Structures are given as structure tokens and as C-alpha cells.
Amino acid sequence: MTQDQTGAAVYSYAGFCTKAGAAGCALYLVSLGGRRVVYVGRSGETHTEHFPPG
């Protein structure tokens, strides 16, 4: 089980995948060194989310 960045939700990886797919996410790329995730939608649009400083 994993907690989201806000600390609000606890869910499994399978739950995350279901939620991301339902939101239209076709692919996501994680850069640990770059501290970001890039989500790619079904029609090619992107959204970048930065990790909180740690």
C-alpha cells in the first residue's frame, strides 16, 4: 500500500494503475534523479508532476 504525495490516500499499485487509466493515462515515465513523473494521455498530451523535495 502506498500513500499519495498529499498524504490523503492509501492505495495499491494496481489501484493506482486503474485510477490513472480511467483518467486517460496511457503511459507514465518516472525520473527519480529528475524528481518528476511525466504522464502521457491517449491522444499524446502530457502532464509533468514534480516530486516534493526530500
C-alpha positions in Angstrom: 0.0 0.0 0.0 1.2 3.5 -0.9 0.3 6.9 0.3 -0.1 9.7 -2.2 2.0 12.9 -2.1 -0.6 14.8 -0.1 -0.8 12.0 2.5 -4.6 11.8 1.8 -5.0 8.4 0.1 -3.6 4.9 0.6 -3.9 2.5 -2.3 -2.1 -0.3 -4.1 -0.1 -0.1 -7.3 -3.0 -1.9 -9.1 -5.4 0.7 -7.7 -3.1 3.5 -9.0 -3.0 1.9 -12.4 -6.8 1.6 -12.5 -7.2 5.2 -11.4 -4.6 6.5 -13.9 -6.1 4.5 -16.8 -9.6 5.7 -16.0 -8.3 9.3 -16.1 -6.9 8.7 -19.7 -3.3 8.0 -18.9 -1.7 5.7 -21.5 1.9 5.8 -20.2 3.9 7.4 -17.5 7.7 7.9 -17.1 9.4 8.4 -13.8 12.7 10.1 -13.3 14.0 9.6 -9.8 17.0 11.8 -10.4 15.0 14.5 -12.0 12.3 14.1 -9.3 9.4 14.1 -11.7 6.8 12.0 -13.4 5.5 12.6 -16.9 2.1 11.3 -17.7 1.1 10.8 -21.3 -2.5 10.8 -22.3 -4.2 8.7 -25.0 -4.0 11.5 -27.5 -0.4 12.5 -26.8 -0.9 15.3 -24.3 1.5 15.4 -21.3 1.4 16.4 -17.7 4.5 16.8 -15.5 4.3 16.3 -11.8 7.4 17.1 -9.6 8.2 15.1 -6.5 8.2 17.0 -3.3 11.7 17.9 -2.0 13.1 15.2 0.1 
